[in-house]
Amino acid sequence: MKRAERYEEDEYEDEDEAPRKKKKKKKKQAASPWPKIAAFGAAGVAGVGVIALLIWVVVQAGGGSPATPVNAWEKYATDEMGFAFEYPAGWGCKGYGKSPNREAEIKSRSTAKINVKENLVGSLVADIAGANAGQQVDDSRLPVSRVHEMRRPKEPASYQESPAVTVMTKFGKGRMSAYTDGSRRGYRVTVLMHQSALDIFCDCRASDWDVLRPAFEHVIQSIGLGGG
């Protein structure tokens, strides 16, 4: 028995000739699906966040929700002998400056704006234009018409204005031009007071124009003497 064992050992004296035992392959553990699910979920949340951000940017760029018709009014008046007008209730109102450079700014949530600014230059030009006026003339030759043309904005290049028409205010005849400026539409109005003049701008997004145009016309026609 011992001789047989010895013989077998002698047969494989060279280690390279000895049969090698096959190593058992370790079974690979199945990869957990949770990291992929978590990554997919994170990507989904990020995607939703990006979409929400894009919606917010679009809404902000568009100026918020569409405008609604104006059915109620509030009154703005300077604290000295000056001007006053009615504006849509609920819109933000801010007034500042002293005569003859007072100004009022009205803004809505939908980015519509009304700006009424007093100036002395317009009144001086009107005085010069009307110095020799002693007869009835066409509205296009009135002093306020001269001032209106002189005060027309020269910038930006996107500003386009329609021919002026006469509009009645509580100060008398004013001149009004409809205009477009990029994606906005509005009215520019010139009104002469007793010792100064007013530049009035009412504008909004083009998409809100049909809704807010009647309100702008109401504001313009309501402009008159204000303060004690």
Secondary structure, DSSP 4 states (H G I P E B T S, - for coil): -HHHHHHHHHHT-STTTSPPPPPPPPPPPPPPSHHHHHHHHHHHHHHHHHHHHHHHHHHHHHTSSPP-----EEEEE-SSSEEEEEEETTSEEEEE--TTS-EEEEE-TTS-EEEEEEESHHHHHHHHHTTT--S---GGGSHHHHHHHHT-----TTEEEPPPEEEEETTEEEEEEEEEETTEEEEEEEEE-SS-EEEEEEEEEGGGHHHHHHHHHHHHHH-EEE--
